[in-house]
Amino acid sequence: MEGTRCGSCELMNLGSDAFCRRCGLELGQKATYSTTPRSPGQAAKQSSSFYTIIAIGIVGAIAAYFYFSIQQSVNQVTANDNRRLASQANQKAEPLSRTEYDQKRAGSYKNAIQNSPGLAESQKRLEETQKLMAPQPGTNR
């Protein structure tokens, strides 16, 4: 099957065609180039590079935003840690005996237990049970 290639859009037309089936140019003529795209396919090729550049720019901007946000967060955490360590270094800890240390440490747990309604109720029941189980005066056990 022989055909004629269009000089404008390069579509392969039948040999019996006088005009291009896509762009309408008379076959056998050379196309004059203009600023308008020659065909939808070529227009898509030309615009796709523009959109590709735009997409790469957007992705790069998003990546830079996340990078600098994470970097700022890391810097804030580091600054907070440095401030905390500096304040701890200024506090002179007096040496405590083992029992003093244990009492100090248990104090925070004791406050948490007293402030918790569920644990306070449980402690109350435990004390009542211990009272009931304690030996009564005047009984032999």
C-alpha positions in Angstrom: 0.0 0.0 0.0 1.5 3.2 -1.1 0.8 6.5 0.4 1.8 10.1 0.6 3.1 11.7 3.8 1.7 15.1 4.7 4.3 17.9 4.8 2.5 19.6 7.7 1.4 17.0 10.2 3.3 14.0 8.7 0.2 11.8 8.6 0.5 8.9 6.0 -2.4 9.4 3.6 -3.6 7.1 0.9 -2.1 7.5 -2.5 -5.5 8.5 -4.0 -6.0 11.4 -1.5 -5.5 14.9 -2.8 -5.7 16.5 0.7 -4.5 15.4 4.0 -7.1 13.7 6.1 -5.9 15.4 9.3 -4.9 19.0 8.6 -6.4 19.5 5.1 -3.2 20.6 3.4 -2.9 19.8 -0.3 -0.6 16.8 -0.6 2.6 17.4 -2.3 3.0 20.9 -0.9 5.5 21.9 1.7 3.9 23.3 4.8 4.6 26.8 5.9 5.6 27.0 9.5 3.6 29.2 11.8 3.5 29.9 15.5 0.4 27.8 16.0 0.9 24.1 16.7 0.6 21.8 13.7 -1.5 19.1 15.4 -3.0 18.2 18.7 -0.3 15.6 19.3 2.5 18.0 18.7 0.8 20.6 20.8 0.7 18.1 23.6 4.4 17.4 23.2 5.3 21.1 23.3 3.1 21.8 26.4 4.1 18.7 28.2 7.7 19.9 28.7 6.3 23.2 30.2 4.0 21.2 32.6 6.9 18.9 33.4 9.1 21.9 34.4 6.2 23.3 36.5 5.6 20.0 38.2 9.3 19.6 39.1 9.3 23.1 40.5 6.2 22.4 42.6 7.7 19.1 43.9 11.0 20.9 44.7 9.2 23.6 46.6 7.2 21.1 48.6 10.4 19.1 49.4 12.2 22.3 50.4 9.3 23.3 52.7 9.3 19.9 54.5 13.1 19.9 54.7 13.3 23.4 56.3 10.3 22.6 58.6 12.0 19.4 59.9 15.3 21.3 60.3 13.5 24.0 62.3 11.8 21.4 64.5 15.1 19.7 65.2 16.7 23.0 66.1 13.9 23.7 68.5 14.2 20.3 70.2 18.0 20.8 70.5 17.6 24.2 72.0 15.0 23.0 74.5 17.3 20.1 75.5 20.2 22.5 75.9 18.1 24.8 78.1 16.9 21.8 80.2 20.4 20.5 80.7 21.7 23.9 81.6 19.0 24.3 84.2 19.7 20.9 85.6 23.4 21.7 85.8 22.7 24.8 87.9 20.7 22.8 90.5 23.0 21.3 93.0 21.6 18.0 94.2 22.3 17.3 97.8 23.4 13.7 98.5 20.5 11.6 99.8 20.5 8.3 101.7 18.8 5.4 100.0 15.7 5.7 102.3 15.5 9.4 101.7 15.7 8.9 98.0 13.1 6.1 98.1 10.7 8.3 100.2 11.2 11.2 97.9 10.5 9.1 94.9 7.5 7.3 96.5 6.0 10.7 97.4 5.1 11.5 93.8 3.5 8.1 93.4 1.6 8.6 96.7 0.2 11.9 95.5 -0.9 10.3 92.2 -2.7 7.5 94.1 -4.4 10.0 96.5 -5.5 12.1 93.5 -6.9 9.2 91.6 -10.5 8.5 92.6 -10.4 4.9 91.4 -7.2 4.1 93.3 -8.4 6.0 96.4 -11.6 3.9 96.5 -9.6 0.7 96.1 -7.2 1.8 98.9 -10.3 2.6 101.1 -11.7 -1.0 100.5 -8.3 -2.5 101.3 -8.1 -0.6 104.6 -11.6 -1.8 105.5 -10.7 -5.4 104.7 -7.6 -5.1 106.8 -9.7 -3.8 109.8 -12.1 -6.7 109.5 -9.3 -9.2 109.3 -7.4 -7.7 112.3 -7.7 -9.8 115.5 -10.3 -8.4 117.8 -9.3 -7.6 121.4 -10.5 -10.3 123.7 -10.4 -13.1 121.2 -7.8 -15.9 121.1 -6.0 -16.3 117.9 
